[in-house]
């Protein structure tokens, strides 16, 4: 069975620059997918679009 590794990012509970560093590091380690929980975004649709 083929599996693709992924990471989770929670934009309302993190700092963009730290997320970017985490994503860059994860990609270098072979991760291919990102899961983002948009349920916790409280700033509205315009803040994440």
PDB file of N, H, CA, C and O in Angstrom:
ATOM      1  N   UNK A   1       0.840  -1.177   0.000  1.00  0.00           N
ATOM      2  CA  UNK A   1       0.000   0.000   0.000  1.00  0.00           C
ATOM      3  C   UNK A   1       0.893   1.251   0.000  1.00  0.00           C
ATOM      4  O   UNK A   1       1.861   1.336   0.756  1.00  0.00           O
ATOM      5  N   UNK A   2       0.555   2.199  -0.844  1.00  0.00           N
ATOM      6  H   UNK A   2      -0.232   2.130  -1.458  1.00  0.00           H
ATOM      7  CA  UNK A   2       1.304   3.453  -0.949  1.00  0.00           C
ATOM      8  C   UNK A   2       0.679   4.500  -0.040  1.00  0.00           C
ATOM      9  O   UNK A   2      -0.529   4.729  -0.096  1.00  0.00           O
ATOM     10  N   UNK A   3       1.491   5.137   0.795  1.00  0.00           N
ATOM     11  H   UNK A   3       2.472   4.951   0.840  1.00  0.00           H
ATOM     12  CA  UNK A   3       1.002   6.194   1.686  1.00  0.00           C
ATOM     13  C   UNK A   3       1.786   7.468   1.442  1.00  0.00           C
ATOM     14  O   UNK A   3       2.995   7.442   1.210  1.00  0.00           O
ATOM     15  N   UNK A   4       1.081   8.571   1.499  1.00  0.00           N
ATOM     16  H   UNK A   4       0.099   8.592   1.688  1.00  0.00           H
ATOM     17  CA  UNK A   4       1.730   9.876   1.386  1.00  0.00           C
ATOM     18  C   UNK A   4       1.666  10.548   2.746  1.00  0.00           C
ATOM     19  O   UNK A   4       0.602  10.625   3.362  1.00  0.00           O
ATOM     20  N   UNK A   5       2.804  11.031   3.209  1.00  0.00           N
ATOM     21  H   UNK A   5       3.667  10.969   2.709  1.00  0.00           H
ATOM     22  CA  UNK A   5       2.875  11.659   4.522  1.00  0.00           C
ATOM     23  C   UNK A   5       2.362  13.087   4.475  1.00  0.00           C
ATOM     24  O   UNK A   5       2.478  13.763   3.453  1.00  0.00           O
ATOM     25  N   UNK A   6       1.793  13.544   5.585  1.00  0.00           N
ATOM     26  H   UNK A   6       1.699  12.995   6.416  1.00  0.00           H
ATOM     27  CA  UNK A   6       1.288  14.899   5.661  1.00  0.00           C
ATOM     28  C   UNK A   6       1.501  15.503   7.037  1.00  0.00           C
ATOM     29  O   UNK A   6       1.859  14.814   7.992  1.00  0.00           O
ATOM     30  N   UNK A   7       1.273  16.803   7.115  1.00  0.00           N
ATOM     31  H   UNK A   7       0.982  17.363   6.339  1.00  0.00           H
ATOM     32  CA  UNK A   7       1.404  17.548   8.369  1.00  0.00           C
ATOM     33  C   UNK A   7       0.119  18.334   8.601  1.00  0.00           C
ATOM     34  O   UNK A   7      -0.685  18.500   7.683  1.00  0.00           O
ATOM     35  N   UNK A   8      -0.074  18.814   9.820  1.00  0.00           N
ATOM     36  H   UNK A   8       0.579  18.679  10.566  1.00  0.00           H
ATOM     37  CA  UNK A   8      -1.226  19.645  10.160  1.00  0.00           C
ATOM     38  C   UNK A   8      -0.761  21.051  10.500  1.00  0.00           C
ATOM     39  O   UNK A   8       0.266  21.242  11.151  1.00  0.00           O
ATOM     40  N   UNK A   9      -1.539  22.035  10.045  1.00  0.00           N
ATOM     41  H   UNK A   9      -2.373  21.879   9.516  1.00  0.00           H
ATOM     42  CA  UNK A   9      -1.265  23.443  10.331  1.00  0.00           C
ATOM     43  C   UNK A   9      -2.564  24.066  10.819  1.00  0.00           C
ATOM     44  O   UNK A   9      -3.621  23.855  10.224  1.00  0.00           O
ATOM     45  N   UNK A  10      -2.485  24.825  11.889  1.00  0.00           N
ATOM     46  H   UNK A  10      -1.627  24.996  12.372  1.00  0.00           H
ATOM     47  CA  UNK A  10      -3.647  25.488  12.470  1.00  0.00           C
ATOM     48  C   UNK A  10      -3.422  26.997  12.421  1.00  0.00           C
ATOM     49  O   UNK A  10      -2.855  27.558  13.357  1.00  0.00           O
ATOM     50  N   UNK A  11      -3.854  27.668  11.346  1.00  0.00           N
ATOM     51  H   UNK A  11      -4.315  27.212  10.585  1.00  0.00           H
ATOM     52  CA  UNK A  11      -3.502  29.067  11.100  1.00  0.00           C
ATOM     53  C   UNK A  11      -3.965  30.046  12.167  1.00  0.00           C
ATOM     54  O   UNK A  11      -3.342  31.095  12.331  1.00  0.00           O
ATOM     55  N   UNK A  12      -5.026  29.751  12.893  1.00  0.00           N
ATOM     56  H   UNK A  12      -5.533  28.899  12.759  1.00  0.00           H
ATOM     57  CA  UNK A  12      -5.508  30.683  13.906  1.00  0.00           C
ATOM     58  C   UNK A  12      -4.732  30.564  15.217  1.00  0.00           C
ATOM     59  O   UNK A  12      -4.869  31.404  16.107  1.00  0.00           O
ATOM     60  N   UNK A  13      -3.914  29.513  15.328  1.00  0.00           N
ATOM     61  H   UNK A  13      -3.803  28.831  14.605  1.00  0.00           H
ATOM     62  CA  UNK A  13      -3.165  29.264  16.564  1.00  0.00           C
ATOM     63  C   UNK A  13      -1.660  29.262  16.340  1.00  0.00           C
ATOM     64  O   UNK A  13      -0.919  28.650  17.110  1.00  0.00           O
ATOM     65  N   UNK A  14      -1.205  29.940  15.294  1.00  0.00           N
ATOM     66  H   UNK A  14      -1.807  30.436  14.669  1.00  0.00           H
ATOM     67  CA  UNK A  14       0.224  29.901  14.990  1.00  0.00           C
ATOM     68  C   UNK A  14       0.677  31.195  14.324  1.00  0.00           C
ATOM     69  O   UNK A  14      -0.126  32.073  14.008  1.00  0.00           O
ATOM     70  N   UNK A  15       1.983  31.282  14.123  1.00  0.00           N
ATOM     71  H   UNK A  15       2.635  30.569  14.380  1.00  0.00           H
ATOM     72  CA  UNK A  15       2.608  32.436  13.485  1.00  0.00           C
ATOM     73  C   UNK A  15       2.996  32.038  12.062  1.00  0.00           C
ATOM     74  O   UNK A  15       3.594  30.981  11.859  1.00  0.00           O
ATOM     75  N   UNK A  16       2.664  32.869  11.079  1.00  0.00           N
ATOM     76  H   UNK A  16       2.178  33.727  11.244  1.00  0.00           H
ATOM     77  CA  UNK A  16       2.898  32.540   9.673  1.00  0.00           C
ATOM     78  C   UNK A  16       4.346  32.142   9.407  1.00  0.00           C
ATOM     79  O   UNK A  16       4.592  31.133   8.746  1.00  0.00           O
ATOM     80  N   UNK A  17       5.301  32.908   9.904  1.00  0.00           N
ATOM     81  H   UNK A  17       5.102  33.728  10.441  1.00  0.00           H
ATOM     82  CA  UNK A  17       6.718  32.622   9.645  1.00  0.00           C
ATOM     83  C   UNK A  17       7.130  31.260  10.206  1.00  0.00           C
ATOM     84  O   UNK A  17       7.915  30.540   9.590  1.00  0.00           O
ATOM     85  N   UNK A  18       6.593  30.911  11.382  1.00  0.00           N
ATOM     86  H   UNK A  18       5.955  31.496  11.883  1.00  0.00           H
ATOM     87  CA  UNK A  18       6.895  29.601  11.962  1.00  0.00           C
ATOM     88  C   UNK A  18       6.252  28.481  11.137  1.00  0.00           C
ATOM     89  O   UNK A  18       6.853  27.426  10.932  1.00  0.00           O
ATOM     90  N   UNK A  19       5.030  28.724  10.671  1.00  0.00           N
ATOM     91  H   UNK A  19       4.543  29.581  10.837  1.00  0.00           H
ATOM     92  CA  UNK A  19       4.370  27.741   9.810  1.00  0.00           C
ATOM     93  C   UNK A  19       5.158  27.518   8.525  1.00  0.00           C
ATOM     94  O   UNK A  19       5.331  26.381   8.085  1.00  0.00           O
ATOM     95  N   UNK A  20       5.632  28.600   7.930  1.00  0.00           N
ATOM     96  H   UNK A  20       5.492  29.523   8.287  1.00  0.00           H
ATOM     97  CA  UNK A  20       6.398  28.498   6.691  1.00  0.00           C
ATOM     98  C   UNK A  20       7.680  27.691   6.911  1.00  0.00           C
ATOM     99  O   UNK A  20       8.033  26.856   6.079  1.00  0.00           O
ATOM    100  N   UNK A  21       8.374  27.933   8.016  1.00  0.00           N
ATOM    101  H   UNK A  21       8.087  28.612   8.692  1.00  0.00           H
ATOM    102  CA  UNK A  21       9.582  27.172   8.332  1.00  0.00           C
ATOM    103  C   UNK A  21       9.251  25.691   8.541  1.00  0.00           C
ATOM    104  O   UNK A  21       9.990  24.816   8.091  1.00  0.00           O
ATOM    105  N   UNK A  22       8.141  25.417   9.224  1.00  0.00           N
ATOM    106  H   UNK A  22       7.540  26.127   9.590  1.00  0.00           H
ATOM    107  CA  UNK A  22       7.693  24.043   9.475  1.00  0.00           C
ATOM    108  C   UNK A  22       7.355  23.335   8.168  1.00  0.00           C
ATOM    109  O   UNK A  22       7.736  22.181   7.970  1.00  0.00           O
ATOM    110  N   UNK A  23       6.647  24.015   7.282  1.00  0.00           N
ATOM    111  H   UNK A  23       6.338  24.952   7.443  1.00  0.00           H
ATOM    112  CA  UNK A  23       6.273  23.443   5.990  1.00  0.00           C
ATOM    113  C   UNK A  23       7.504  23.174   5.138  1.00  0.00           C
ATOM    114  O   UNK A  23       7.602  22.125   4.501  1.00  0.00           O
ATOM    115  N   UNK A  24       8.438  24.106   5.121  1.00  0.00           N
ATOM    116  H   UNK A  24       8.359  24.958   5.639  1.00  0.00           H
ATOM    117  CA  UNK A  24       9.681  23.942   4.363  1.00  0.00           C
ATOM    118  C   UNK A  24      10.482  22.745   4.878  1.00  0.00           C
ATOM    119  O   UNK A  24      10.991  21.943   4.094  1.00  0.00           O
ATOM    120  N   UNK A  25      10.587  22.635   6.207  1.00  0.00           N
ATOM    121  H   UNK A  25      10.173  23.286   6.843  1.00  0.00           H
ATOM    122  CA  UNK A  25      11.303  21.511   6.811  1.00  0.00           C
ATOM    123  C   UNK A  25      10.601  20.187   6.489  1.00  0.00           C
ATOM    124  O   UNK A  25      11.250  19.205   6.131  1.00  0.00           O
ATOM    125  N   UNK A  26       9.279  20.171   6.618  1.00  0.00           N
ATOM    126  H   UNK A  26       8.751  20.970   6.909  1.00  0.00           H
ATOM    127  CA  UNK A  26       8.520  18.946   6.358  1.00  0.00           C
ATOM    128  C   UNK A  26       8.686  18.491   4.909  1.00  0.00           C
ATOM    129  O   UNK A  26       8.829  17.296   4.648  1.00  0.00           O
ATOM    130  N   UNK A  27       8.668  19.424   3.977  1.00  0.00           N
ATOM    131  H   UNK A  27       8.552  20.395   4.189  1.00  0.00           H
ATOM    132  CA  UNK A  27       8.855  19.075   2.571  1.00  0.00           C
ATOM    133  C   UNK A  27      10.222  18.438   2.352  1.00  0.00           C
ATOM    134  O   UNK A  27      10.340  17.458   1.616  1.00  0.00           O
ATOM    135  N   UNK A  28      11.247  18.986   2.984  1.00  0.00           N
ATOM    136  H   UNK A  28      11.151  19.782   3.582  1.00  0.00           H
ATOM    137  CA  UNK A  28      12.599  18.433   2.858  1.00  0.00           C
ATOM    138  C   UNK A  28      12.679  17.015   3.433  1.00  0.00           C
ATOM    139  O   UNK A  28      13.541  16.231   3.038  1.00  0.00           O
ATOM    140  N   UNK A  29      11.778  16.689   4.367  1.00  0.00           N
ATOM    141  H   UNK A  29      11.077  17.326   4.688  1.00  0.00           H
ATOM    142  CA  UNK A  29      11.764  15.362   4.981  1.00  0.00           C
ATOM    143  C   UNK A  29      10.859  14.380   4.239  1.00  0.00           C
ATOM    144  O   UNK A  29      10.744  13.221   4.638  1.00  0.00           O
ATOM    145  N   UNK A  30      10.213  14.840   3.153  1.00  0.00           N
ATOM    146  H   UNK A  30      10.307  15.782   2.829  1.00  0.00           H
ATOM    147  CA  UNK A  30       9.411  13.940   2.339  1.00  0.00           C
ATOM    148  C   UNK A  30       7.908  14.056   2.517  1.00  0.00           C
ATOM    149  O   UNK A  30       7.162  13.286   1.911  1.00  0.00           O
ATOM    150  N   UNK A  31       7.443  14.990   3.328  1.00  0.00           N
ATOM    151  H   UNK A  31       8.049  15.614   3.820  1.00  0.00           H
ATOM    152  CA  UNK A  31       6.010  15.173   3.507  1.00  0.00           C
ATOM    153  C   UNK A  31       5.430  15.844   2.268  1.00  0.00           C
ATOM    154  O   UNK A  31       6.054  16.733   1.688  1.00  0.00           O
ATOM    155  N   UNK A  32       4.221  15.412   1.858  1.00  0.00           N
ATOM    156  H   UNK A  32       3.714  14.690   2.329  1.00  0.00           H
ATOM    157  CA  UNK A  32       3.635  15.895   0.605  1.00  0.00           C
ATOM    158  C   UNK A  32       2.283  16.571   0.773  1.00  0.00           C
ATOM    159  O   UNK A  32       1.810  17.227  -0.155  1.00  0.00           O
ATOM    160  N   UNK A  33       1.653  16.429   1.927  1.00  0.00           N
ATOM    161  H   UNK A  33       2.038  15.896   2.680  1.00  0.00           H
ATOM    162  CA  UNK A  33       0.304  16.962   2.106  1.00  0.00           C
ATOM    163  C   UNK A  33       0.235  17.855   3.337  1.00  0.00           C
ATOM    164  O   UNK A  33       0.997  17.695   4.291  1.00  0.00           O
ATOM    165  N   UNK A  34      -0.707  18.809   3.288  1.00  0.00           N
ATOM    166  H   UNK A  34      -1.326  18.939   2.514  1.00  0.00           H
ATOM    167  CA  UNK A  34      -0.953  19.697   4.425  1.00  0.00           C
ATOM    168  C   UNK A  34      -2.436  19.644   4.756  1.00  0.00           C
ATOM    169  O   UNK A  34      -3.283  19.805   3.877  1.00  0.00           O
ATOM    170  N   UNK A  35      -2.742  19.420   6.010  1.00  0.00           N
ATOM    171  H   UNK A  35      -2.055  19.290   6.724  1.00  0.00           H
ATOM    172  CA  UNK A  35      -4.098  19.503   6.503  1.00  0.00           C
ATOM    173  C   UNK A  35      -4.209  20.811   7.269  1.00  0.00           C
ATOM    174  O   UNK A  35      -3.403  21.083   8.158  1.00  0.00           O
ATOM    175  N   UNK A  36      -5.203  21.619   6.927  1.00  0.00           N
ATOM    176  H   UNK A  36      -5.858  21.398   6.205  1.00  0.00           H
ATOM    177  CA  UNK A  36      -5.428  22.881   7.631  1.00  0.00           C
ATOM    178  C   UNK A  36      -6.825  22.878   8.220  1.00  0.00           C
ATOM    179  O   UNK A  36      -7.804  22.692   7.497  1.00  0.00           O
ATOM    180  N   UNK A  37      -6.927  23.080   9.511  1.00  0.00           N
ATOM    181  H   UNK A  37      -6.131  23.231  10.099  1.00  0.00           H
ATOM    182  CA  UNK A  37      -8.218  23.167  10.166  1.00  0.00           C
ATOM    183  C   UNK A  37      -8.719  24.603  10.082  1.00  0.00           C
ATOM    184  O   UNK A  37      -8.195  25.502  10.739  1.00  0.00           O
ATOM    185  N   UNK A  38      -9.734  24.795   9.267  1.00  0.00           N
ATOM    186  H   UNK A  38     -10.159  24.064   8.733  1.00  0.00           H
ATOM    187  CA  UNK A  38     -10.301  26.132   9.094  1.00  0.00           C
ATOM    188  C   UNK A  38     -11.468  26.375  10.051  1.00  0.00           C
ATOM    189  O   UNK A  38     -12.044  27.463  10.055  1.00  0.00           O
ATOM    190  N   UNK A  39     -11.820  25.389  10.851  1.00  0.00           N
ATOM    191  H   UNK A  39     -11.352  24.505  10.848  1.00  0.00           H
ATOM    192  CA  UNK A  39     -12.937  25.530  11.786  1.00  0.00           C
ATOM    193  C   UNK A  39     -12.644  26.534  12.899  1.00  0.00           C
ATOM    194  O   UNK A  39     -13.561  27.130  13.463  1.00  0.00           O
ATOM    195  N   UNK A  40     -11.373  26.715  13.208  1.00  0.00           N
ATOM    196  H   UNK A  40     -10.628  26.230  12.750  1.00  0.00           H
ATOM    197  CA  UNK A  40     -11.005  27.587  14.312  1.00  0.00           C
ATOM    198  C   UNK A  40     -10.701  29.012  13.888  1.00  0.00           C
ATOM    199  O   UNK A  40     -10.415  29.846  14.746  1.00  0.00           O
ATOM    200  N   UNK A  41     -10.751  29.322  12.614  1.00  0.00           N
ATOM    201  H   UNK A  41     -10.984  28.643  11.917  1.00  0.00           H
ATOM    202  CA  UNK A  41     -10.458  30.674  12.130  1.00  0.00           C
ATOM    203  C   UNK A  41     -11.604  31.591  12.572  1.00  0.00           C
ATOM    204  O   UNK A  41     -12.760  31.379  12.208  1.00  0.00           O
ATOM    205  N   UNK A  42     -11.266  32.594  13.348  1.00  0.00           N
ATOM    206  H   UNK A  42     -10.326  32.766  13.643  1.00  0.00           H
ATOM    207  CA  UNK A  42     -12.284  33.495  13.890  1.00  0.00           C
ATOM    208  C   UNK A  42     -12.278  34.865  13.220  1.00  0.00           C
ATOM    209  O   UNK A  42     -13.140  35.692  13.516  1.00  0.00           O
ATOM    210  N   UNK A  43     -11.330  35.121  12.329  1.00  0.00           N
ATOM    211  H   UNK A  43     -10.630  34.449  12.089  1.00  0.00           H
ATOM    212  CA  UNK A  43     -11.183  36.440  11.724  1.00  0.00           C
ATOM    213  C   UNK A  43     -12.014  36.616  10.451  1.00  0.00           C
ATOM    214  O   UNK A  43     -11.992  37.688   9.847  1.00  0.00           O
ATOM    215  N   UNK A  44     -12.732  35.598  10.045  1.00  0.00           N
ATOM    216  H   UNK A  44     -12.750  34.727  10.535  1.00  0.00           H
ATOM    217  CA  UNK A  44     -13.577  35.693   8.869  1.00  0.00           C
ATOM    218  C   UNK A  44     -12.888  35.196   7.607  1.00  0.00           C
ATOM    219  O   UNK A  44     -11.678  34.972   7.576  1.00  0.00           O
ATOM    220  N   UNK A  45     -13.690  35.036   6.585  1.00  0.00           N
ATOM    221  H   UNK A  45     -14.673  35.218   6.610  1.00  0.00           H
ATOM    222  CA  UNK A  45     -13.236  34.471   5.313  1.00  0.00           C
ATOM    223  C   UNK A  45     -12.148  35.315   4.657  1.00  0.00           C
ATOM    224  O   UNK A  45     -11.210  34.755   4.090  1.00  0.00           O
ATOM    225  N   UNK A  46     -12.240  36.632   4.715  1.00  0.00           N
ATOM    226  H   UNK A  46     -13.002  37.087   5.176  1.00  0.00           H
ATOM    227  CA  UNK A  46     -11.267  37.521   4.064  1.00  0.00           C
ATOM    228  C   UNK A  46      -9.860  37.355   4.648  1.00  0.00           C
ATOM    229  O   UNK A  46      -8.878  37.579   3.941  1.00  0.00           O
ATOM    230  N   UNK A  47      -9.745  36.972   5.902  1.00  0.00           N
ATOM    231  H   UNK A  47     -10.543  36.790   6.477  1.00  0.00           H
ATOM    232  CA  UNK A  47      -8.437  36.835   6.553  1.00  0.00           C
ATOM    233  C   UNK A  47      -7.660  35.629   6.055  1.00  0.00           C
ATOM    234  O   UNK A  47      -6.434  35.601   6.162  1.00  0.00           O
ATOM    235  N   UNK A  48      -8.349  34.632   5.514  1.00  0.00           N
ATOM    236  H   UNK A  48      -9.345  34.654   5.428  1.00  0.00           H
ATOM    237  CA  UNK A  48      -7.669  33.402   5.087  1.00  0.00           C
ATOM    238  C   UNK A  48      -7.748  33.158   3.585  1.00  0.00           C
ATOM    239  O   UNK A  48      -7.149  32.207   3.083  1.00  0.00           O
ATOM    240  N   UNK A  49      -8.459  33.983   2.879  1.00  0.00           N
ATOM    241  H   UNK A  49      -8.946  34.756   3.287  1.00  0.00           H
ATOM    242  CA  UNK A  49      -8.609  33.799   1.435  1.00  0.00           C
ATOM    243  C   UNK A  49      -7.405  34.270   0.664  1.00  0.00           C
ATOM    244  O   UNK A  49      -7.384  34.180  -0.564  1.00  0.00           O
TER     245      UNK A  49
END
